[in-house]
Amino acid sequence: MIPHDFTTSGPANDSNWALIVDDHPLFCDALELTLRSVADYRDVRTANSLSGALAELDRSPPPDLVLLDLNLPDVSGLDGLLKLKRQAAGAHVIIVTSVTDNTVINGAIAAGASGFVPKHSRRGIFKDAIAAIRAGQVYTPVGFVPGEAAPEKNATLRNLSSLTNQQARILELICAGKLNKQIAYDLSIAETTVKAHVTAIMRKLGVQSRTQAVLVAHEARFTSQLPSDG
């Protein structure tokens, strides 16, 4: 592996970079050292919030790998995973969290995670996870019981993950209680375009009303299983 200074302000030359999203600085440092030790990433960056991660992705080509904590200050449950997957198309996302609940792990996989690694796992686990993902597999922790622990919720997450970036933004504004005219103004698009997107959103989510769409959006949150310390 080529040594590299991991403090970088500019975009990578290609997609061979990794992003760590966690609001604990010491844990970010540990994950950075882990990636440096077990993988060949020349460029590793960190963000302490979802908004910071999305800003980094907005000014760079998609990374090869994202390590994501579920418990961030500005996002609930699996919402962060869904947003990162849309923003970083093609990137592998490994959830790194203290949660080991089968329902959350199944939900994360349904929402598009490539792997799930408990926090404070030894470096060899991260090496195995990255190797499995590069081989086209989904990595899950020891003790995980695969299957549809919550089939309806997992189906909801798959539906939400199918939304385009624009559709996801419009759904967020619907959840905020905004009408089509207000959404059109906020996004600088025609109201007829908003209506077309709303129709497409409801079709993808399998609902008949905006209220039902809002309820479905909240299904991405597993806050009851997430510990307060991340």
N, C-alpha and C positions, 0 to 999 in steps of 0.2 A: 504494500500500500504506500502511496506517495504521501509524505507528511504535508500537512497544510494548516495554515492559520485559520481557525474556525470563526474568527471575528470578521464578518464581512458585511458591507453595506450595499454592494451592488448585486445585480442578478447573476445567477449562474450562467455559464456558457452553454450548458445543456441541462437535461433533466436529472443528471446524476447528483442530486442533492437531497437532503433530508430535512424535515421540519419537525421540531419537538414543540408540542403545545401543552404547557403545564404552568401553573401559577406558583410553584414552589421552586425558587432559584437553585437550591442545593440539589434537588432531584433532577432539574434540567441539566445541571453540570454533570451529574452522575450518568444520565442517559447519553449525553454528548460523548463522554469518555467511553461508554459502552459501545456506541456506534463506531467510534474511532477504532476500537479494539477488535470488533467482530465483523465489521463490514468495510466496504471499500469506498465509502462516501468521502469525497474531497471537500465537501461544503455542507456543513451542518448549521442550521439556524434555529433560534428559539423564539417563542412567543408566549406571553403570560396570560393571554386571553384569546377568545375566539376572534374578536374584532382585530386584534393584532395579527393573528394568523391569516385572516382573510385579506388584510392589507398587504402582507408579505406576498401572498399568492397573487394578488392583483398586479403587482409590479414585476413578477417573475414568471418564467415558464413553469408548468406544473412540476412538482418534485417527483422523485421516484417513490419516496416513503414519507409518511407522516406518522409520528407517534403522538397519540391524542389521549389526554386525560378527560374523563367524562364530567368531572365536577369542576367547572370553571366559573369565575365570578359573573360572567355575562351570558350564560347559556344554561338551559335546563336539559338534563338527560341526553337523549340521542339526537337532539336538534343540532348540536355541533357537528356530529358525524355527518348528518344529512347535508348540512351546508358546506362542509369541507369537501365532500364527495362531488358536489355540484361545481364548486369553484376549482378544484384540482382534478379535473377530468383525467382518468387513467392512473392516478396515484394510488398506491397501496396504503391503506390506513390500518395501523395496529392500535387497538385500544389498550392503553396502559393505565390501569386503575386498581384500587384496592378492592373493588367489587368482584366477587366470584359467583354471584347468583346466576343459576342456569337460565332464568328468565331473561336477565339482562344480556347475557352472552348470546343466547339465541336471537334476541332482538337486534343486537349489534350486527350479527352476521346477516340477518334479514335486511338490515339497513345498508349493507354493503361493506362492512369491515372485512379486511383480509386476514385479521388475526386478533387475538385477545390474550394479553400477557398480564398476569397479576403484578402489581407494584412490588418492588424489592425482590423480584426474581433474580437469580444469579445470571451472570453474563452469558453462560452457555445456553440458557433458555432463549434469550434474545437472538443468539446465533442460530439456534434451531428454528425459531420462528421466521427469521428472514430467509433462511434456506428453504423452508417449506413454501413460503409465499413465492419465491423465485421459481420454484418447481411447479407453480400453478395450484398449490393447495391452500386451504384455509387452516390457519394454526389456532388450536384451542388448548387451554390449559389442562393439566392432569386433573382428573376428577370430573371434567365436564361431561354431562350427559346430553348427547345430541338428540334432536327431535323437536317436535312442535309443542314446546311447553306452554306456549300461549299463541295458538295458531291464528286467531283473529287479529291480535296485536301485531304479529309478525307479518301478516298479509297487509295490514295497514302501513307498516314501515316500508314494505316493498313498493306499495303504491306511492307513498310519499317520495321515495327515492327516484321514482320515474318522472317526477316533475322537472321541467326545465328551470333554469335560473329565473327567467321572467315570471313563470308561473309560481314559483316559490315566493318571489317577492310580492306578487299580487295576493297570494294566500296569507302572507304575513300582514298585509294591510287590511285584508278582510278580517283577520283575527283582531286587529286593532279597532274594528268597528267602522271602517271607512266605506263609503258608498262608491259606486263605479265612477261617478264624476270626480270625486276627490282623488281616487286612485289614478285616474287619467291625468289629473293635474300634477300629482306628485311624481309620476313617472314620465311626464311629457309625451304621452301617447294619446291616441284618439279613444273616446269612450267606447266606440264600437269595437276597437281592438281589445279593450278591457273585457267587454262582454264576451267576446270570442274566447279569451283566455279563461274566464270564469267557467264557461261551458266546458272547456277542455279539462279544467281542474276537477270539476264535479264528475265528469265522465271517468277520469283516471282514478279518482278516489271512490267511485261507486256510490255517490250520494246524490240526493235530489234537491238539496237546498244549501244556502250559504251557512246556515246554522249547523247543519250536519258536517260541512267541510271544516268548520272551526273545531268541532268536537273531534274529528279525525286528526286534525293537526296536533291536538293535545295528547294524542295517543303515542307520540314520539317521546314522551317524557316518562322516565322511570324513577322519578324523584323519591318515591317511597323506598327504593332499594339503594339509593345513593347515600353514602355517609357524608357528613358535613366536612370531614377533613380531607376529602378527595381520595 
